[in-house]
Amino acid sequence: MDKKQLKEILDNLYDDLIINDKEAINLASFISNSRKDKNSILRELYYNDNAPVKVLSTQFKGRGESDVTGEMIDVSIKYDEFLDRLEKRVNELISKHNRAMDVFFLIMSLPDPLCRLLYLKYFKRMTCDEVSVQLYISPSTFYRKLKDGEELLIKNINEREMR
């Protein structure tokens, strides 16, 4: 992992850690409902074309005179593509959450004051001045310790990934 990747993870640490549960829950619920919708549409397509008497038509059409197999396959394929995209989004959310948890735990394992500094900066989203006041350090010390903490975090992440 390099500094740019770490910075991206740290900048989104709180959001990825919390996952904004509503988004994940709504997406999972939507996927479930969409699967039911897919089955309903396929069932309707089948029954509409294979019923002995057309409900919307007064004209009798014998069983098997119309074939919607191609239509049903197309609908099924498009629904599956749609659901796959949604499932990928859920998997991305879960992956980001797991990555954020790993980084958060590594931050917590850093020595003090690096641990508190990174926690306040990235989890609590405090500014340099706020963290400096909280930790009784100067802004220049803040930036120096921030750099040290990020470098140590990168080292720990890379060591962990090597295992």
Wavefront OBJ file of the C-alpha trace (Angstrom):
o trace
v 0.000 0.000 0.000
v 1.256 3.464 -0.774
v 0.502 6.834 0.804
v -2.149 7.750 -1.781
v -4.138 4.565 -1.147
v -3.876 5.019 2.604
v -5.011 8.637 2.328
v -8.101 7.549 0.385
v -8.959 4.951 3.025
v -8.339 7.377 5.889
v -10.357 10.183 4.308
v -13.371 7.862 4.088
v -12.649 5.915 7.282
v -15.689 7.013 9.271
v -18.158 6.571 6.410
v -16.796 3.167 5.413
v -16.608 2.015 9.013
v -20.192 3.006 9.761
v -21.245 1.890 6.239
v -24.278 4.103 6.355
v -26.350 1.042 7.193
v -29.441 2.475 5.522
v -27.793 2.286 2.109
v -26.691 -1.338 2.534
v -30.008 -2.432 4.057
v -32.056 -0.645 1.390
v -29.900 -2.101 -1.359
v -30.177 -5.649 0.014
v -33.941 -5.244 0.386
v -34.201 -3.847 -3.135
v -32.261 -6.836 -4.509
v -34.578 -9.242 -2.692
v -37.692 -7.482 -3.986
v -36.248 -7.340 -7.501
v -35.744 -11.118 -7.475
v -39.428 -11.521 -6.585
v -40.363 -9.063 -9.351
v -38.298 -11.060 -11.847
v -40.127 -14.257 -10.931
v -43.502 -12.498 -11.161
v -42.755 -11.074 -14.591
v -41.540 -14.414 -15.913
v -44.604 -16.162 -14.491
v -46.927 -13.560 -16.069
v -45.199 -13.841 -19.444
v -45.531 -17.597 -19.359
v -49.151 -17.709 -18.219
v -50.272 -14.933 -20.555
v -49.007 -16.794 -23.589
v -49.725 -20.344 -22.472
v -53.204 -20.003 -20.979
v -55.952 -21.718 -23.025
v -57.907 -18.438 -23.302
v -56.320 -15.018 -23.462
v -57.620 -12.852 -20.659
v -57.229 -9.598 -22.558
v -58.531 -10.965 -25.800
v -61.976 -12.338 -26.693
v -60.390 -14.499 -29.350
v -59.517 -18.082 -28.432
v -55.932 -19.004 -29.026
v -54.941 -22.593 -28.511
v -52.189 -23.638 -26.192
v -48.724 -23.465 -27.743
v -49.663 -21.194 -30.643
v -47.453 -18.432 -29.341
v -43.952 -18.806 -27.983
v -42.443 -16.363 -25.520
v -39.401 -18.453 -24.680
v -37.079 -15.906 -26.318
v -38.787 -13.046 -24.516
v -38.568 -14.843 -21.193
v -34.879 -15.586 -21.708
v -34.185 -11.930 -22.574
v -36.075 -10.686 -19.512
v -34.271 -13.204 -17.327
v -30.837 -12.255 -18.680
v -31.435 -8.506 -18.272
v -32.750 -8.979 -14.741
v -29.718 -11.100 -13.852
v -27.357 -8.412 -15.235
v -29.227 -5.765 -13.242
v -29.092 -7.812 -10.025
v -25.400 -8.612 -10.559
v -24.615 -4.880 -10.716
v -26.515 -4.306 -7.474
v -24.808 -7.227 -5.767
v -21.419 -5.866 -6.832
v -22.327 -2.578 -5.139
v -23.235 -4.414 -1.923
v -19.968 -6.354 -2.131
v -18.057 -3.071 -2.603
v -19.701 -1.636 0.510
v -18.839 -4.733 2.516
v -15.270 -4.785 1.195
v -14.756 -1.105 2.039
v -16.209 -1.693 5.481
v -13.872 -4.627 6.131
v -10.872 -2.629 4.914
v -11.860 0.306 7.124
v -12.202 -2.032 10.118
v -8.700 -3.390 9.526
v -7.224 0.110 9.276
v -9.188 1.276 12.320
v -7.855 -1.630 14.401
v -4.320 -0.884 13.213
v -4.743 2.769 14.190
v -5.859 1.659 17.649
v -2.737 -0.505 17.976
v -0.309 2.358 17.232
v 1.661 3.869 20.105
v 0.396 7.009 21.781
v 0.180 9.887 20.680
v 0.104 8.623 17.071
v -2.965 6.550 17.871
v -4.892 9.489 19.328
v -3.726 11.878 16.627
v -4.874 9.620 13.760
v -8.089 8.777 15.601
v -8.965 12.442 16.129
v -7.940 13.468 12.614
v -9.577 10.703 10.586
v -12.271 9.151 12.734
v -13.468 12.241 14.593
v -12.676 14.442 11.557
v -11.076 17.177 13.619
v -8.932 19.899 12.070
v -5.243 20.406 12.704
v -5.990 23.220 15.161
v -8.579 21.193 17.063
v -6.263 18.190 17.371
v -3.356 20.430 18.375
v -5.417 21.943 21.183
v -6.707 18.545 22.293
v -3.241 16.959 22.396
v -1.375 20.092 23.551
v 0.956 20.098 20.569
v 1.920 22.741 18.027
v 0.620 22.580 14.450
v 4.129 21.739 13.193
v 4.318 18.847 15.682
v 0.855 17.773 14.526
v 1.990 17.502 10.905
v 5.231 15.760 11.838
v 3.408 13.205 14.024
v 0.706 12.800 11.375
v 3.366 11.923 8.800
v 5.052 9.526 11.247
v 1.719 7.896 12.081
v 0.756 7.454 8.441
v 4.158 5.949 7.600
v 3.923 3.538 10.538
v 0.385 2.640 9.509
v 1.511 1.909 5.928
v 4.333 -0.247 7.287
v 1.912 -2.192 9.532
v -0.610 -2.656 6.720
v 2.062 -3.905 4.322
v 3.409 -6.302 6.961
v -0.069 -7.588 7.622
v -0.748 -8.126 3.916
v 2.520 -10.047 3.546
v 1.300 -12.703 6.005
l 1 2 3 4 5 6 7 8 9 10 11 12 13 14 15 16 17 18 19 20 21 22 23 24 25 26 27 28 29 30 31 32 33 34 35 36 37 38 39 40 41 42 43 44 45 46 47 48 49 50 51 52 53 54 55 56 57 58 59 60 61 62 63 64 65 66 67 68 69 70 71 72 73 74 75 76 77 78 79 80 81 82 83 84 85 86 87 88 89 90 91 92 93 94 95 96 97 98 99 100 101 102 103 104 105 106 107 108 109 110 111 112 113 114 115 116 117 118 119 120 121 122 123 124 125 126 127 128 129 130 131 132 133 134 135 136 137 138 139 140 141 142 143 144 145 146 147 148 149 150 151 152 153 154 155 156 157 158 159 160 161 162 163
